[in-house]
């Protein structure tokens, strides 16, 4: 039996410490200072909105093409591509690497090319971001065994999409793969969950009776990969803050219909500590 199985308290502490290290890393979520360019409506940013090729606060000339992005830069721009100074034009696709290993950099800043809703944009990660400097930790409730319960995943058999409002005020489709059911405090509950296409792990956007009061308005639950019979542990001790809790430039979805639980999840990550606490 593993040490984690023998001592869930120690495992939870290790998980929490890893989460704090991850979000506060030089190119973690707290370092995101912009997703550019931003459309005047506040919707999905797109390079097509800047046909002259200049994105505010980002060096170089950027142009969206049918298959990606063309970036043209000179020595005065100070951009490096794969660690080498960029002098001329480069054809870029979406950067699949984590920000710390992004292909593009401008000094200590990392530039990450993304494609979202058919639009090309650039995310800017700066280790000197004010949010990262002000970070003092994540308020989290210590492990409570009552919040770790058996669950069962039942796939739909085919992918379903539900329209859900996002934090930027727009409604978008959220793909769902099945339902995760479990019992808590004498009642049966079911969550609509997504399934990761790469490894089959589950994740859900959930709300509860603490949301917007003593916890962030919604949180993420990632139970892991269910067994062949659908069994999986629902450990509410590991509910976590969504990326938009750390930087406003992330666009997160609100819980889909049916995913706001009627009880208090007085467990897991609750909110950011200190001056950064928001969304409650």
N, C-alpha and C positions, 0 to 999 in steps of 0.2 A: 504494500500500500504506500502511496506517495506521501511525502510530508504534508502537501497541501490537503489531501484527503483526511489526514490525521488531525490537522490543525487549521481549520478554516479561518480562524481569526488571524493567524500569521499570514495566510494566503491573501486575505482581504487587505491587510496592511501593506503587503508587497504590491498588490494591484493599485492601491491608492497612491503609494509613493511613485510608482511608475507613471500613473496618470499625471501627477503634478510635474514630474520631470519632463514628460512629453509635451504638455501644453505650454510649459515655460521655456522650452528649448529655444536656441537662437532663431530657428526658423519654424517654430511651432505656431499654433493658431493665434497666440497673442501677438505674434510678429506681423500678422497681415495688416497692412496699412491701406490697401486699396485693391479693388477689382476694376480695372480701367480698360477703355474709357467707360464712363457711366452715362447712360442716356438721360436726357433732361426729365423724362417721366419717372426715373428711378427704377426702371425695369432692367431687363437683361442688357448688360453693356455689350457693345459690338464695335469692332474696328471700322465697319462700314459707315458708322456715323462720323468718322474723321477721314474723309477722302484725301485730305492733304497729307495724311500720314503722320501727323504729330499728335501724340497722346500727352495731355498735360502731366507734368511731373515724371515722365518716363523718357529717357534718352532714345535717340535713333528715329528712323522713319519706318512706320509699320503699315503694311498693306495686306488686307485680306484677299485671298485668291480662292479659286474653286476647291483647291485641295489642301489649303493651309494658310500660312502667314509668311510674307516676305519681309524680312527685317534688313534694312540697309543702315550701316553705321560706319563712322570714321573714327580716327584716333581721339578726336575731341569729345566723342560720346562716352568713352571709357567702358565700353561693353566687351565682355569676354564670352566666347562660345566654346563650351567644352574645355575651359581653362586657357584658351588662346585668345588674344585680342582680335576682335572682329573688325576687319577693314574691307568693306564691300557689302555684298548682298548674301543672305542666307535664307534658304527655304526651310520653314519650321512646321512641324505638326504639333499636336497637343503633347505637352510634356507629361509623361506618365510617372516620372520619378518624384520622390518626395521633395519638397522645397529645398531641403538642405543639399540635395544632389541635382538641383535644376541645371539645365544646360546653359542658361543665360545668367550673367551676373553683371552688376555695375558697382564695383567696389564690394562692400559687404552686403549690399542688397541683392536679393535673388528675384529674378523675373520668371514667372511661370506662365507659359502659354496654355490657355484652356479653351475648350469649345463647349458651350452650353446653350441649349435651345436653338441650335443652328447658328449661333453667333461666336465669333472669335474675340477673345479678350486676353488681358494680361493681369495676373495677380502679382502684387508687389509685397515681398516679405522683407522686413527691415529689423535686424536684431535690436536697433535702437528705438523701436516703436514705443510710444508713451504707455500703451497698455501693458507691455511686457515689463517696463520699468516700474509700473505701479502695482504689479501683481504681488500679492502676499499669501496666496494659497487658495485652495478650494475647501469650502465648508462642507464637511462630510460627516455623516453619523456613523459611529463605530458599528462593527459587525453585530448583527442580531440574528441568531439562528431561526427565529420565527419567520423571517422574510425569505428564507430559502426553502422552496417547496417543489414537489414533483410536478412536472407539466407534461402535456402531450401535444405534439404538432400534427395537424391534419392538413395536408396539401389540398389545394382546390382542384388539382388535376389539370388546370390551365391557368395561365397568368391572368390576373384581373387588374384593372386600373381604376382608381377612384380619384375624383377631383378634390383636391385639398388646398385650402388657403395657405400661403407661405408668409413668412415674416415681412416680406416687402410689399404685402398687400395684394399680390397677384395669386391667381388660382392655377395650379398645375396638376398634371396627372402623377399619381404615386402608384407604382407597381406593387402588387401584393401577391404573395404565393400561397397563403394558407392562414389557418387560425391556430393560435397557441392557447390552450385551455389549461386552467389550474384552479385549485381551491385555496381560498384564503379566508380566515376568520369565519368558517362555516358556510361560505357561499362559493358558488362556482362562477368563474369569470373567463372571458375569452378575448384575446387580442388579435387584431388583424396584423400580420407580420409580412415583411419582405424577406426574400431569400437571396443571398449573395450568389451570383451566377458562377463565381470562381470556385468557392469551396463549400457551398451549401449551408453556410451559417445563417442564422436568423437574426433579424433586428426589427425593432418596432419603435415608433414614436408614440409616447404615452403621456397622458396627463393624470392627475390625481387630486385629491382634496387639499393637498398642500400647495398646489401650483399657483403662483402669483401671490402667495402669502409667506410661507416659511421656506419655500423652494422656488427655483426658477419655474416659469410658467409651464414648461413641458420638459421632458427628459427622454433620453434614449435608453432602450433595453436591448442588450446583445447577449442572448442566452447561449450562443454557440451552435454547434452542429448536432442535430437530433440523431438518436440511434436509429437503426433500421426499423424498429417498431414504433418510432415517433416519440419515444420518451426523451425528455430533456429537463434539466433542472432550471427552474425559474428563480434566479437569485436576484431579488430586488435590492439586495445590499450593493449591487454593482450597477444600478441605474446611474447614468452619467449625463453631464451637461452636454448640450448640442454645441457644435462649433460656433454658432451665432451668439452664444453666451460669452465667448472670448473676444470676438471682433464683429462689428456691425457689417462688415463686408462679406460675410458668409450669408447665404440664403438657405434657411432651413424651413422644412415643412412643419406645420402644426399637426397634432394628432388627427388621424382620419376618424370619421364617425365610428363610435363604438369603442375607441381606445382611451377614453377618459374614465379611469377607474373610480368607483364611488367611495373608496376608502382612502385613508392617508398612508402614503408611502413615506414614513418617517425613517428613511434609510437612504444609503448611498450618497452620491454627490447632491448637494442641496442648492448651492449658489456660490458665487465667488466671494471671497472675504473682502472686507474693507470697502474702499471707495469704488472699486470696480463692480460691486454687486449691482445688478440691474435685472430687468425682466421679471420683477416680482411685484 
